[in-house]
Amino acid sequence: MHNTSAMKSKKAPWIPPPGKSQHSIKTTAKTPKDECFIVSDESKVTRINVPTGCLLLNFNLKKVEGSSTAEPCHPTTEMHSLEEDRFEEASLSSTSSFNRDPPDVNAHLHSIKQEIQLLTTHFISLKQISHFLVGIFNTFETEDETIKNLLTKILDEVKEFIFNLDDLEYSVTLVGNTISQEDRITEFQKVIKLKENLLSKLLGCYSNIITIYQTYIQKQSSARMSKNEEEQITLLNQLRDSEQRCISQSAVIKDLERRLSIIQGKANTMESYKSTLEDTRTELQKQLSYKEAQIQYLTTELSQLSTKEKIDDNDRLLEIIEEIKKNAQAEKTALKKALKVQKSRAEKLEKLHAKSEKELEEKEKMLLDIAAQRDQLKLHLTVANNNIIEGKNQIEEMRHQSLKLQNEMSEKEGDLKRQLQELSSSLNEKSCQLSDCLREKMKLERDFSEVTNELEMTRRELNLLKTKFSDINIISQGQGDGNHGNPLQDVKQLILLLQNTQELLKNIKSAAVSTTMTEGDNPVAEDKTGAVYKTLLKAVDEIKEQLLDLKNRVLDSKEDNRKSELEMKLKELQRLYTSCSKENHALKTEIEELKNTRWNNSSVEPNETSYIPENDFSIKTIQMEMRLKNEENWRLKQREKDLERQLEEVKDKLQKKEAENFRLFSLEEELKLRKNEISLLEKKKEEESERLLSRIKELQKALDESTADCERLKRYVQDLRASYLNVFGGSS
């Protein structure tokens, strides 16, 4: 409120500045919505917050040198509301109304300067983001043309941004230095256009950054999906090869079992041959003993017959006996040799049989080991199949998560597009309002020109009347005194009309507000001033309605922005909480000091009045401030809890994703180990199968040799039987 002691002032409604970007927004430390933190040091994570409240970009990069302590920039552009400015008083002094600049342009210039500061902070953050993106894509050596084109476009915009800012600052200073009102308006329109161009370029840069990240994430996800599919195909092929190898190994094992059964049958036949050979040997020994007994009997008979028969017969018989003895002795020696050979062969066969039994036991053990290995391989194959199924499920989950992330990215992109559309619509509305205000101003200028023309006409009429009055005075002086009161009254009325028009011009030029005209006798002048007064009131009412609509829209957008402000920094809330708690503690100490001073004053001066209304009022105000601070602390605590809960949810999601990635990596490592084990087992199996085949061949060869020996012994025994039958067939 202005001081009204100097002169009589009149209440005037507040006229908004043209092209104002934000109405009735008070950005102080209590509402940290527009606080911008370029770099924050927390766990080596750099967070770049966009002050518009719509964009929030987090990047994992190293600390920027020289920016370890970031300070928030608090834009403190305060604007009065319509309700407060409606009751402000505007001084309408005639001396200073023509020389003083209108207050709306100056206030808007101040707000534009604050917006230039915000744009510089945006420029710094955008520059850091662009350098960070260039470093990332140079380290990863990305060769995507769209990303490179967008990066070059962003870098070009960043290079041009500083020149546009310089142009904007120069144009703002030019608006402040211009004197004429029309030049100020034109320069002011240029400033607004430059500011809108800068905002559109900034939003385009941020949208390009978002598209870069989206394309990079899509490319990485597609590469990972293709890699996982290729690994899945290779694993399936390896599994099929291992299954085929297992089938071939099982066929080899069955063949070995069949051959072992054949060898066991041949060993049983060898044992039966051995038993038959023992039986033939005992039978031959019996026959030999029987033949020896016959020979002794014949010798005794011959000795008895030697006396009875003749000598010739004896000689003949003796010769026969000698021949028989010689034949028997030869057969006996041959039989002994055959028995020795048979005995040695039987011992060899026993040794071969024992050796074959040992080899059979070893082969059985090897077969058991091979069966155990086969079972173990089957177990490993089942585990590998289960792991492959789990890997497939995890790949499906990752696909689902990637689709979910793509949906979230599309939703965020839609939200950003919607926000950009809202911003563009708000800019269009503001430009429309600015054009309306300019039209109103042009209308007022036209009214001003009409009033000036009327003023010139009245001045001319006044000069004519003065000349007429002088002529009349000259005539009256020449003719004598007469009744000439009517021209004087006309001159007085014209002077009053001139004063009224001058006051009307002053009121229109200073604030264009409602004023009461001074009393005049001319009804034509009163009608003209009433018409001007009505048009001005209509324009002011229309401007008020437009401003109220704009205020409601701004409040709605502000509520939407507050709803989207859940990603504020926890550190800043803690700072606010600590500062509020410190202020609360300081207020408590002040209250205690005031109570102590009051108690001391009451104890020292009992005669004085114990009730001091000023102290009581200050205590009440401090208590009210404490209550407000406590409420604000409670709200901050609730907000801090919500943010902590959201941060915990984000951390849980990240931990789950890391655990899934680690599980996938461990499964891949385990699959590689299983592949190596399977390859080693296959090599061992091939070596064992080759060794078994060579051993089976050796056993087959030995068995063939033993069967040939048995056949030879059979033939020899048959020959012996035939010879014994030929020699001793008659006697037997």
KAHUDA-V537977 format. One record per residue. N is the residue number from 1. RES is the residue in one small letter. PSI is psi as a letter, one per 30 degrees, with the letter a starting at -180 (none if undefined). Layout:
# KAHUDA-V537977
n | res | psi
N | RES | PSI
N | RES | PSI
This chain:
# KAHUDA-V537977
n | res | psi
1 | m | k
2 | h | l
3 | n | k
4 | t | g
5 | s | f
6 | a | e
7 | m | l
8 | k | k
9 | s | l
10 | k | k
11 | k | k
12 | a | k
13 | p | l
14 | w | k
15 | i | k
16 | p | l
17 | p | k
18 | p | k
19 | g | g
20 | k | k
21 | s | e
22 | q | k
23 | h | k
24 | s | h
25 | i | k
26 | k | j
27 | t | j
28 | t | a
29 | a | f
30 | k | f
31 | t | i
32 | p | h
33 | k | e
34 | d | g
35 | e | k
36 | c | k
37 | f | j
38 | i | e
39 | v | k
40 | s | k
41 | d | j
42 | e | j
43 | s | h
44 | k | h
45 | v | k
46 | t | k
47 | r | k
48 | i | j
49 | n | k
50 | v | k
51 | p | f
52 | t | f
53 | g | f
54 | c | e
55 | l | k
56 | l | j
57 | l | k
58 | n | k
59 | f | k
60 | n | j
61 | l | l
62 | k | l
63 | k | k
64 | v | k
65 | e | k
66 | g | g
67 | s | h
68 | s | f
69 | t | j
70 | a | k
71 | e | k
72 | p | k
73 | c | j
74 | h | j
75 | p | j
76 | t | h
77 | t | j
78 | e | k
79 | m | k
80 | h | k
81 | s | l
82 | l | e
83 | e | e
84 | e | e
85 | d | f
86 | r | f
87 | f | g
88 | e | l
89 | e | k
90 | a | k
91 | s | k
92 | l | h
93 | s | k
94 | s | f
95 | t | e
96 | s | g
97 | s | f
98 | f | f
99 | n | f
100 | r | k
101 | d | l
102 | p | k
103 | p | f
104 | d | e
105 | v | e
106 | n | e
107 | a | e
108 | h | e
109 | l | e
110 | h | e
111 | s | e
112 | i | e
113 | k | e
114 | q | e
115 | e | e
116 | i | e
117 | q | e
118 | l | e
119 | l | e
120 | t | e
121 | t | e
122 | h | e
123 | f | e
124 | i | e
125 | s | e
126 | l | e
127 | k | e
128 | q | e
129 | i | e
130 | s | e
131 | h | e
132 | f | e
133 | l | e
134 | v | e
135 | g | e
136 | i | e
137 | f | f
138 | n | e
139 | t | e
140 | f | f
141 | e | h
142 | t | k
143 | e | g
144 | d | k
145 | e | e
146 | t | e
147 | i | e
148 | k | e
149 | n | e
150 | l | e
151 | l | e
152 | t | e
153 | k | e
154 | i | e
155 | l | e
156 | d | e
157 | e | e
158 | v | e
159 | k | e
160 | e | f
161 | f | e
162 | i | e
163 | f | e
164 | n | e
165 | l | e
166 | d | e
167 | d | e
168 | l | e
169 | e | e
170 | y | e
171 | s | e
172 | v | e
173 | t | e
174 | l | e
175 | v | e
176 | g | f
177 | n | f
178 | t | l
179 | i | e
180 | s | k
181 | q | e
182 | e | e
183 | d | e
184 | r | e
185 | i | e
186 | t | e
187 | e | e
188 | f | e
189 | q | e
190 | k | e
191 | v | e
192 | i | e
193 | k | e
194 | l | e
195 | k | e
196 | e | e
197 | n | e
198 | l | e
199 | l | e
200 | s | e
201 | k | e
202 | l | e
203 | l | e
204 | g | e
205 | c | e
206 | y | e
207 | s | e
208 | n | e
209 | i | e
210 | i | e
211 | t | e
212 | i | e
213 | y | e
214 | q | e
215 | t | e
216 | y | e
217 | i | e
218 | q | e
219 | k | e
220 | q | e
221 | s | e
222 | s | e
223 | a | e
224 | r | e
225 | m | e
226 | s | e
227 | k | e
228 | n | e
229 | e | e
230 | e | e
231 | e | e
232 | q | e
233 | i | e
234 | t | e
235 | l | e
236 | l | e
237 | n | e
238 | q | e
239 | l | e
240 | r | e
241 | d | e
242 | s | e
243 | e | e
244 | q | e
245 | r | e
246 | c | e
247 | i | e
248 | s | e
249 | q | e
250 | s | e
251 | a | e
252 | v | e
253 | i | e
254 | k | e
255 | d | e
256 | l | e
257 | e | e
258 | r | e
259 | r | e
260 | l | e
261 | s | e
262 | i | e
263 | i | e
264 | q | e
265 | g | e
266 | k | e
267 | a | e
268 | n | e
269 | t | e
270 | m | e
271 | e | e
272 | s | e
273 | y | e
274 | k | e
275 | s | e
276 | t | e
277 | l | e
278 | e | e
279 | d | e
280 | t | e
281 | r | e
282 | t | e
283 | e | e
284 | l | e
285 | q | e
286 | k | e
287 | q | e
288 | l | e
289 | s | e
290 | y | e
291 | k | e
292 | e | e
293 | a | e
294 | q | e
295 | i | e
296 | q | e
297 | y | e
298 | l | e
299 | t | e
300 | t | e
301 | e | e
302 | l | e
303 | s | e
304 | q | e
305 | l | f
306 | s | e
307 | t | e
308 | k | e
309 | e | a
310 | k | l
311 | i | e
312 | d | e
313 | d | e
314 | n | e
315 | d | e
316 | r | e
317 | l | e
318 | l | e
319 | e | e
320 | i | e
321 | i | e
322 | e | e
323 | e | e
324 | i | e
325 | k | e
326 | k | e
327 | n | e
328 | a | e
329 | q | e
330 | a | e
331 | e | e
332 | k | e
333 | t | e
334 | a | e
335 | l | e
336 | k | e
337 | k | e
338 | a | e
339 | l | e
340 | k | e
341 | v | e
342 | q | e
343 | k | e
344 | s | e
345 | r | e
346 | a | e
347 | e | e
348 | k | e
349 | l | e
350 | e | e
351 | k | e
352 | l | e
353 | h | e
354 | a | e
355 | k | e
356 | s | e
357 | e | e
358 | k | e
359 | e | e
360 | l | e
361 | e | e
362 | e | e
363 | k | e
364 | e | e
365 | k | e
366 | m | e
367 | l | e
368 | l | e
369 | d | e
370 | i | e
371 | a | e
372 | a | e
373 | q | e
374 | r | e
375 | d | e
376 | q | e
377 | l | e
378 | k | e
379 | l | e
380 | h | e
381 | l | e
382 | t | e
383 | v | e
384 | a | e
385 | n | e
386 | n | e
387 | n | e
388 | i | e
389 | i | e
390 | e | e
391 | g | e
392 | k | e
393 | n | e
394 | q | e
395 | i | e
396 | e | e
397 | e | e
398 | m | e
399 | r | e
400 | h | e
401 | q | e
402 | s | e
403 | l | e
404 | k | e
405 | l | e
406 | q | e
407 | n | e
408 | e | e
409 | m | e
410 | s | e
411 | e | e
412 | k | e
413 | e | e
414 | g | e
415 | d | e
416 | l | e
417 | k | e
418 | r | e
419 | q | e
420 | l | e
421 | q | e
422 | e | e
423 | l | e
424 | s | e
425 | s | e
426 | s | e
427 | l | e
428 | n | e
429 | e | e
430 | k | e
431 | s | e
432 | c | e
433 | q | e
434 | l | e
435 | s | e
436 | d | e
437 | c | e
438 | l | e
439 | r | e
440 | e | e
441 | k | e
442 | m | e
443 | k | e
444 | l | e
445 | e | e
446 | r | e
447 | d | e
448 | f | e
449 | s | e
450 | e | e
451 | v | e
452 | t | e
453 | n | e
454 | e | e
455 | l | e
456 | e | e
457 | m | e
458 | t | e
459 | r | e
460 | r | e
461 | e | e
462 | l | e
463 | n | e
464 | l | e
465 | l | e
466 | k | e
467 | t | e
468 | k | e
469 | f | e
470 | s | e
471 | d | e
472 | i | e
473 | n | e
474 | i | e
475 | i | e
476 | s | e
477 | q | e
478 | g | e
479 | q | f
480 | g | l
481 | d | k
482 | g | l
483 | n | j
484 | h | h
485 | g | f
486 | n | e
487 | p | e
488 | l | e
489 | q | e
490 | d | e
491 | v | e
492 | k | e
493 | q | e
494 | l | e
495 | i | e
496 | l | e
497 | l | e
498 | l | e
499 | q | e
500 | n | e
501 | t | e
502 | q | e
503 | e | e
504 | l | e
505 | l | e
506 | k | e
507 | n | e
508 | i | e
509 | k | e
510 | s | e
511 | a | f
512 | a | h
513 | v | l
514 | s | k
515 | t | l
516 | t | k
517 | m | k
518 | t | l
519 | e | k
520 | g | l
521 | d | f
522 | n | j
523 | p | f
524 | v | e
525 | a | e
526 | e | e
527 | d | e
528 | k | e
529 | t | e
530 | g | e
531 | a | e
532 | v | e
533 | y | e
534 | k | e
535 | t | e
536 | l | e
537 | l | e
538 | k | e
539 | a | e
540 | v | e
541 | d | e
542 | e | e
543 | i | e
544 | k | e
545 | e | e
546 | q | e
547 | l | e
548 | l | e
549 | d | e
550 | l | e
551 | k | e
552 | n | e
553 | r | e
554 | v | e
555 | l | e
556 | d | e
557 | s | e
558 | k | e
559 | e | e
560 | d | e
561 | n | e
562 | r | e
563 | k | e
564 | s | g
565 | e | g
566 | l | f
567 | e | h
568 | m | l
569 | k | k
570 | l | e
571 | k | e
572 | e | e
573 | l | e
574 | q | e
575 | r | e
576 | l | e
577 | y | e
578 | t | e
579 | s | e
580 | c | e
581 | s | e
582 | k | e
583 | e | e
584 | n | e
585 | h | e
586 | a | e
587 | l | e
588 | k | e
589 | t | e
590 | e | e
591 | i | e
592 | e | e
593 | e | e
594 | l | e
595 | k | e
596 | n | e
597 | t | e
598 | r | e
599 | w | e
600 | n | e
601 | n | e
602 | s | e
603 | s | e
604 | v | e
605 | e | i
606 | p | f
607 | n | f
608 | e | l
609 | t | k
610 | s | f
611 | y | j
612 | i | j
613 | p | e
614 | e | e
615 | n | e
616 | d | e
617 | f | e
618 | s | e
619 | i | e
620 | k | e
621 | t | e
622 | i | e
623 | q | e
624 | m | e
625 | e | e
626 | m | e
627 | r | e
628 | l | e
629 | k | e
630 | n | e
631 | e | e
632 | e | e
633 | n | e
634 | w | e
635 | r | e
636 | l | e
637 | k | e
638 | q | e
639 | r | e
640 | e | e
641 | k | e
642 | d | e
643 | l | e
644 | e | e
645 | r | e
646 | q | e
647 | l | e
648 | e | e
649 | e | e
650 | v | e
651 | k | e
652 | d | e
653 | k | e
654 | l | e
655 | q | e
656 | k | e
657 | k | e
658 | e | e
659 | a | e
660 | e | e
661 | n | e
662 | f | e
663 | r | e
664 | l | e
665 | f | e
666 | s | e
667 | l | e
668 | e | e
669 | e | e
670 | e | e
671 | l | e
672 | k | e
673 | l | e
674 | r | e
675 | k | e
676 | n | e
677 | e | e
678 | i | e
679 | s | e
680 | l | e
681 | l | e
682 | e | e
683 | k | e
684 | k | e
685 | k | e
686 | e | e
687 | e | e
688 | e | e
689 | s | e
690 | e | e
691 | r | e
692 | l | e
693 | l | e
694 | s | e
695 | r | e
696 | i | e
697 | k | e
698 | e | e
699 | l | e
700 | q | e
701 | k | e
702 | a | e
703 | l | e
704 | d | e
705 | e | e
706 | s | e
707 | t | e
708 | a | e
709 | d | e
710 | c | e
711 | e | e
712 | r | e
713 | l | e
714 | k | e
715 | r | e
716 | y | e
717 | v | e
718 | q | e
719 | d | e
720 | l | e
721 | r | e
722 | a | e
723 | s | e
724 | y | e
725 | l | e
726 | n | e
727 | v | e
728 | f | g
729 | g | e
730 | g | e
731 | s | e
732 | s | none
